[in-house]
Amino acid sequence: YAMLLSLIFLIVLVAAVVGFVFRHEIKTNFESNLNLALRGYNVTADRHSEAVDTIQRTLRCCGVQNYSDWEKTEYFSQRGIPRSCCKSQDDCSEEDLKDPSKAKLKVFVD
């Protein structure tokens, strides 16, 4: 039992060290994949779009760097910023989400 616990501890320790050493590559890879997901985001609720919505709701964020990342997407030209960016679902209309200056007050900025 002690050897099994030691092995698990060693695996976790190695994973932590590898994560720390490669943190910049992990961050770059995550950002590029999230950018791809934003460009492919659509209303039909595929797995990638659902993942983007979940990330934005859970982390209370919008876009990769900030909410203006959505302005570069095809989705923005059609529907504006997604509702998953809204601070309050009750106070976030589609008209507000299509106008970046109004949206700045209604969505998570970072």
C-alpha positions in Angstrom: 0.0 0.0 0.0 2.8 2.4 0.9 4.6 1.7 -2.4 1.4 2.4 -4.3 0.9 5.7 -2.5 4.6 6.6 -3.2 4.2 5.8 -6.8 1.1 8.0 -7.1 2.9 10.8 -5.3 5.9 10.5 -7.6 3.6 10.6 -10.7 1.9 13.8 -9.4 5.2 15.4 -8.6 6.6 14.6 -12.1 3.4 16.0 -13.7 3.7 19.2 -11.6 7.3 19.7 -12.7 6.6 19.0 -16.3 3.6 21.4 -16.2 5.8 24.1 -14.7 8.7 23.6 -17.2 6.4 23.7 -20.2 3.9 26.3 -18.9 4.6 28.7 -21.8 4.0 26.0 -24.4 0.8 24.9 -22.6 -0.4 28.5 -22.5 0.4 29.1 -26.2 -1.2 25.9 -27.3 -4.4 26.6 -25.2 -4.7 30.2 -26.6 -4.3 29.0 -30.2 -6.8 26.2 -29.8 -9.3 28.6 -28.1 -8.8 31.1 -31.0 -9.6 28.3 -33.4 -12.7 27.4 -31.4 -13.8 31.1 -31.5 -13.4 31.2 -35.3 -15.5 28.0 -35.6 -18.1 29.0 -33.0 -21.7 28.7 -34.2 -25.2 28.5 -32.9 -25.7 24.8 -33.6 -24.1 23.9 -30.3 -21.4 21.5 -31.4 -18.8 20.3 -28.8 -16.4 23.1 -29.4 -19.0 25.8 -29.1 -20.3 24.3 -25.9 -16.8 24.1 -24.5 -16.3 27.8 -25.3 -19.5 28.7 -23.6 -18.7 26.6 -20.6 -15.2 28.2 -20.3 -16.6 31.7 -20.5 -19.4 31.1 -18.0 -17.1 29.3 -15.5 -14.1 31.6 -15.7 -16.3 34.7 -16.1 -14.4 35.8 -19.1 -15.0 36.6 -22.8 -12.8 35.7 -25.7 -9.1 34.7 -25.5 -7.6 38.0 -24.4 -10.7 40.1 -24.1 -14.3 40.5 -25.5 -13.0 42.3 -28.6 -11.6 38.9 -29.9 -15.2 38.1 -30.9 -15.3 41.1 -33.4 -12.9 39.1 -35.6 -15.3 36.2 -36.0 -18.0 35.4 -38.4 -20.4 34.7 -35.5 -20.0 38.4 -34.4 -21.1 39.7 -37.8 -24.2 37.6 -37.6 -25.2 37.6 -34.0 -22.8 39.7 -31.9 -21.0 38.4 -28.8 -22.3 35.1 -27.4 -24.7 35.2 -24.4 -22.2 33.1 -22.5 -20.1 36.3 -22.0 -23.0 38.2 -20.3 -22.5 39.2 -16.7 -26.3 38.9 -16.2 -28.5 36.9 -18.6 -31.5 39.1 -17.8 -29.8 42.3 -18.7 -28.1 41.3 -22.0 -30.1 41.9 -25.2 -29.0 40.8 -28.7 -28.8 44.5 -29.7 -26.4 45.2 -26.9 -24.2 42.2 -27.9 -24.0 43.4 -31.5 -22.6 46.9 -30.5 -19.1 46.6 -28.9 -19.4 49.9 -27.0 -22.7 48.7 -25.3 -21.5 45.2 -24.9 -18.4 46.4 -23.0 -20.8 47.3 -20.1 -22.8 44.1 -20.3 -20.2 41.3 -20.8 -17.1 40.1 -19.0 -14.4 42.4 -20.4 -11.3 40.1 -19.9 
